Amino acid sequence: MTPHHAERFQRTTKALRASLLVILQHIDELTRLAEAEVATPVSSPPTDIEPICRLDRQTFSVYWQQRACFLGYTLPFRLLERLAQRSNQYVSVDRLVQDLWGGPKAPSTIRSAVSDLRFKLRAAGMSGLADMIDGSNPGHYGLIGGDGHSRPDALPTVVRRQSDSRREVHR
């Protein structure tokens, strides 16, 4: 290596070392900021609205009235999570389909997902929570808390269809 190249090599090495030190200082600063952010949680605005249920994304379970139901990262979990984001409000079927599938689906697809969710909740002893999934507003579903009475569409989809077909036969 010529003396000229050796000098350039040393200068480049020193510049890289200085850059590396600056990068490490920035990493240390970012780490301190992240630790400070974790230490001082952001407080959410006070609210008088009590959540209807608690969903845990770590375990993909729903908790309601001292009961737990494991749903896994499944369509029923994502559906309940979406409805719980706006509890006591209706969400259009079109919005649910877009949020859950990202594209067009037949209306029966969402009915089946709701039916499956209700079935799993009832099997876990959460009939009251299952009944709060309200589809009585045409073209909409909501997680509507309150009286705890069954909604007009609270029957599973298959039973509803069978009863509809029976009505047609008896006419």
C-alpha positions in Angstrom: 0.0 0.0 0.0 1.4 3.4 -1.0 1.8 6.1 1.7 -0.9 8.1 0.0 -3.4 5.1 0.1 -2.5 4.4 3.7 -3.3 8.0 4.7 -6.6 7.9 2.9 -7.4 4.5 4.5 -6.7 5.9 8.0 -8.9 9.0 7.3 -11.7 6.9 6.0 -11.4 4.5 9.0 -11.5 7.5 11.5 -14.5 8.9 9.7 -16.4 5.6 9.9 -15.5 5.2 13.5 -16.8 8.7 14.2 -20.0 8.0 12.3 -20.4 4.7 14.2 -20.1 6.6 17.5 -22.7 9.1 16.4 -25.0 6.3 15.4 -24.5 4.6 18.8 -25.3 7.8 20.6 -28.5 8.2 18.6 -29.4 4.6 19.4 -28.8 5.2 23.1 -31.0 8.4 22.9 -33.8 6.5 21.2 -33.6 3.7 23.8 -33.9 6.2 26.6 -36.9 7.9 24.9 -38.6 4.5 24.4 -38.0 3.5 28.0 -39.4 6.9 29.2 -42.5 6.4 27.0 -43.1 2.9 28.6 -42.6 4.3 32.1 -45.1 7.1 31.6 -48.2 5.6 29.9 -50.4 7.8 28.0 -53.6 8.3 29.8 -56.8 7.8 27.9 -59.5 10.4 28.2 -62.0 9.6 31.0 -65.1 7.9 30.0 -68.3 6.9 31.7 -68.8 4.1 29.3 -67.9 0.7 30.7 -66.7 -1.8 28.0 -69.1 -4.6 27.3 -66.4 -7.2 27.2 -62.6 -7.4 27.2 -60.7 -8.8 24.3 -57.1 -10.0 24.8 -55.0 -10.0 21.6 -52.2 -11.8 23.5 -54.4 -14.9 24.0 -57.1 -14.2 21.5 -59.7 -14.6 24.1 -62.8 -12.7 25.2 -63.6 -12.1 28.9 -67.1 -11.3 30.1 -68.6 -11.6 33.6 -65.8 -13.7 35.1 -65.8 -16.1 32.1 -63.3 -16.6 29.3 -63.7 -17.9 25.8 -60.7 -18.7 23.6 -61.5 -17.8 20.0 -58.0 -17.9 18.5 -57.0 -15.5 15.8 -60.1 -16.4 13.8 -62.9 -14.7 12.0 -65.1 -14.8 15.1 -62.4 -13.1 17.2 -61.8 -10.4 14.6 -65.6 -9.8 14.2 -66.1 -9.4 17.9 -63.1 -7.2 18.2 -64.5 -5.0 15.4 -68.0 -4.8 16.9 -66.5 -4.1 20.4 -64.5 -1.1 18.9 -67.9 0.6 18.5 -69.9 -1.1 21.2 -73.5 0.2 21.4 -73.3 1.4 17.8 -74.3 -0.4 14.6 -71.7 -1.1 11.9 -72.9 -1.7 8.4 -72.5 -5.2 6.9 -70.6 -3.6 4.0 -68.1 -2.0 6.5 -67.7 -5.3 8.4 -67.1 -7.2 5.1 -64.5 -4.6 4.0 -62.8 -4.6 7.4 -62.7 -8.4 7.9 -62.2 -9.6 4.3 -61.0 -6.6 2.4 -63.4 -7.3 -0.5 -66.9 -8.2 -1.5 -68.6 -11.2 0.1 -72.1 -12.5 0.0 -74.3 -11.3 2.9 -74.6 -14.9 4.1 -70.9 -14.9 4.8 -71.3 -12.3 7.6 -74.4 -14.1 8.9 -72.4 -17.3 9.1 -69.6 -15.5 10.9 -72.0 -14.0 13.4 -73.7 -17.4 13.9 -70.4 -19.0 14.5 -69.3 -16.3 17.0 -72.6 -16.7 18.9 -72.3 -20.5 19.0 -68.8 -20.2 20.5 -69.8 -17.7 23.1 -72.8 -19.7 24.2 -70.7 -22.9 24.4 -68.4 -20.9 26.8 -71.4 -19.9 29.0 -71.6 -16.4 27.6 -75.2 -16.5 26.2 -75.8 -13.0 27.5 -72.8 -11.7 25.5 -73.9 -13.7 22.4 -77.4 -12.1 22.7 -75.8 -8.7 22.6 -74.7 -9.2 19.1 -77.6 -7.4 17.5 -78.6 -7.7 13.9 -82.1 -6.4 14.2 -81.2 -3.2 12.3 -81.3 -4.3 8.6 -77.9 -4.3 7.0 -76.1 -3.7 10.3 -74.7 -5.5 13.3 -73.7 -4.1 16.7 -72.5 -5.2 20.1 -75.4 -3.6 22.0 -75.3 -3.9 25.8 -78.1 -3.3 28.1 -81.3 -5.3 28.7 -79.7 -8.7 28.0 -82.8 -9.9 26.1 -82.4 -11.9 23.0 -82.4 -10.0 19.7 -84.8 -10.9 16.9 -82.0 -12.4 14.9 -80.3 -14.2 17.8 -81.1 -17.6 16.5 -78.3 -19.3 14.5 -78.4 -18.7 10.8 -79.3 -22.4 10.0 -82.2 -22.5 12.4 -83.5 -19.2 11.1 -83.4 -20.5 7.5 -85.1 -23.7 8.5 -87.9 -21.8 10.2 -88.2 -19.5 7.2 -88.6 -22.5 4.9 -91.1 -24.1 7.2 -93.2 -20.9 7.1 -93.3 -21.1 3.4 -94.4 -24.7 3.4 -97.3 -24.1 5.7 -98.7 -21.2 3.7 
